Amino acid sequence: MDLRNGSLEPPGNVDLNFPGIGPYPVASLDRTAILARTTSPTDGEVLSISWKDGSAWMQPEQLASAPRIYNFTFDSDEHGNIIVVWTENDRIWSRAYDRSMDSWSGEEFVATTSSNASVGSVDMTNGNAILSFSSDDPTRSRWVTVYEAGNGWDESWQVRLDDQQGSVAGIALDDAGNGIAICVPEGLGTQVRRFVAGIGWQPPSAPPVGFHPNLIYAAAAFDRSVSFVTATAGSLVPRAIRFE
């Protein structure tokens, strides 16, 4: 649909070799793509992207393959850059799309985790990104790490938020590369961690309101503030908090 006038294009098809996970729409400024994990008889599981060219969909472009791609997450930024992160056995990998060069980076190592780890959400802004992921070795824990455009993932910028027991982390990154993560470790109350670009993670602090351990959503604004939306435990009453 063209949002300017409401006109609709006829449906189009692309062969993604289903069954698989997806497809998910990906926006890159005025370009659109779909991303999916599918099964290949020769490559095992394949993570692919298919761009739209005019009114037609191009053939899928393979981003990664492995005997098993457990799960993946992705995001795009205001410049049309895209980052895709996936798990493969006990490793997390990523690839980044540079819109200005119209090219993908090679596979970049993110972190070592347990064999049944999962990636949560990733937030990309101005070519940088922040990622949350979990590990079950030796106990379930939630981590966050930061990607810097041109430098990749820095192991020293990984931080353990604490034992999560299945809870999630709300994360966001502003256009200057500063980040924030909020989680609710069992028995510890809501914890906030701030990331300062070029310096690293700051000591944890507690916000003035509580957060639901499994309902935390975040978004950064152009004024470099971040708004989190959550709910009260039990009654599920919506609440929001803004960080500046």
N, C-alpha and C positions, 0 to 999 in steps of 0.2 A: 504494500500500500504506500502511495505517495501521500504523506501527511499534509502537504501543502494544499492539495485539491481533493484528496480522498479517492483518487483513482486506483484501481486494482489491476495488477498484471495477472495474466492467466497462470495457473499452477505449472510448476516445472518439476522435473524429476532428475535425480542423480543416483547412480548406482553406487551404494555404499557397502555392498556385500553383507547385508544383514544376515543373522542376528548380531546385535551389538548394543552398546549404550549410547544413546543420543538419537537423532542429531540435536545439537544445541546451536542456536544462532550466535554468531560472533560479529560485532560491528567494528569496522576500521574506518572511521570517518564516513566517507561516501561509498565505501566498499563493504560488502556483506559476504560472510562465509558461514558454513556449517561445519561443526566439529563432531566427530563420532569415534568411538572405539568399536572396532569390528573384528571378526574372526577371518583369518586367511589360512588356506590349506597349506601354504608354504612357509609363512612367516609367523604363525601363531596368532597372537592378538596384535592388532595394528591400530595406532592412533593416527587419524587422517583429518585433513581439512580440505574443503571444496569451496572455491571462490565462485561468486556469481559474476559472469561476464555479460553485461547487457541484460537480456532476458533469459539467458541460458546459464546452466550450472556447469562449471568445468569439471573434468575428471578429478577424483580425490588425489591430493598430494600427501604422501606418507610423511608423518612427522617422527614416528617412533614405532618400533616393533619389539616384541619380547614373547617368550612362552606364555607369560601371564602379566598383563597390565591390570593391577588390582583396582585402582580408581584414579581419577584425574580431576583437575580444576583449572580454571582459566579466567582471565580478565583482559580488558583493553583499556587504554587511556585516552585522554583528550586529543592526543596527536596521532591516533590510529595505530599505535604500537600494541602488540598482543603478547601475553606470556601464558604458556601452557605448562602445567606441572603434573607429573604422574608418578605413581609408585611401581617399582619393579622388584619383586622379592623383598630384600631388606634395604633397598636404596630408593632415594627420591631423585628424580631428574627433571630437567626443564629445557624448554627452548623458547627463545624470544624472537618476535617478528619486529623488524625495524621498518616502519612505514616509509620513511624517507629514502631508504635503500631498496625497498620492496624485496627484502631477503630475510631468511631465518638464520639464526645462529645455529651452531652445532649443538649437540646434546651437552648440557652443563650439569655437573653433579651438584646436588643440593645438600643432602644429609644422609647419614646412615641411621636406620631405625630398626625396629623389630620386623619380622617377616610378615606380620599382619597389621602393619601400620596403615594409616590413612591420611590423606591430605584433606584439610578443611577448606577454608576460603583463602583466596589471594586477592589483594587489592593493588592495582597498578596505577600510578600517577606519574606523569612526566618522565616515563621510561624506567622509573624505579618501582619496586614492588615489595610488599610484605606478605608473608605466608604463615598460616597456622597449620600444624600437623600433629598427629598423635602417635604414640609408640606404646607397645604392650610389654616391653622388655626393660627391666624385670617386672615393673608394675605399670599400669596405664598412666600415661602422663601426657600433658599438652605442651607443645613447644611453639615458638615463633622464630622466624628468621627473616632477614632483609636482603633484597637484591638491589644492587647499585648499577645503573646503566653504565656500560663500558668496563666494569670491574667484576660483575657477576656476584655470586654468593660468597660471603665471607663467614667462615666457620666461627670466628670469634664473635659474630653477631647473632649466633643462635642462643636463645635463652629458654630455660625451662620455666614454664609458668607455675608448675607444681602438679601434684597428683590430681587428676581431674575426675576420675570415676565416671567417664562417659560424657562429661559436660563439654561445652564448646567455648571457643574464644571469639570475641568480637574484635576485629582489627580494622585499621584504616591508616592511610598514608597521605600526607599533604604534598603539594607541588614542590616543596623545598626538600623533601626526603625525610621529614620528621614523621614518626609513626606512633601509634598507641595501640595497646592490646588490653582488653578487659576479660577476665574470667572469674569463675566462682569456685575455687578449690574447696573440696568438702571439708567442712569444719573451720574454714579460715575466713569466710565472708568474701565479699567482692574485692578483687585485687586489680589495680591498675599499673601497667608498666608503660613508660614513655621511652621512645627511641629518639635520640637527638642525632641528626645527620652529622657524620664525621666524628662523632664522639662515642655513641653506643647507647646501651640500655641504662636507664636510671633506676634507682631502688624502687621497690613496689610501694604503692600508697593505696589508701582506701577512699572511694568516692563517698559523697554524703548520702547516697541512696543505694539500696540493694538491687541486685540484678538476678533475674531468673537464670539458673545454671545452663539451661538448654535453649533459651530464647534471647539471643544477643545479636543485634544487627547494627552496623556502623556505616557511616558515609562522611567523607571529608568534603568541605565546601571550598570555593575559590578564595575565601578570606582566611583560609588555613585553620578554620575551626572544624571540629568533628562532632557530629551528633550521634548518640547511641539511642536505640529504641529497645526496650525490654518489657518485661511484665513482672508483676508481683507474684511470688510463689503462692500456689493455692488458688487465689481468686483470679489470677491472670488479668489483672487490671493493667492496661498499657501505661507505660511511663517513658519519659525521655530525659536525657541529660546531655548538656552541651559542654564541650571542652574547647577552650581557646588558647 
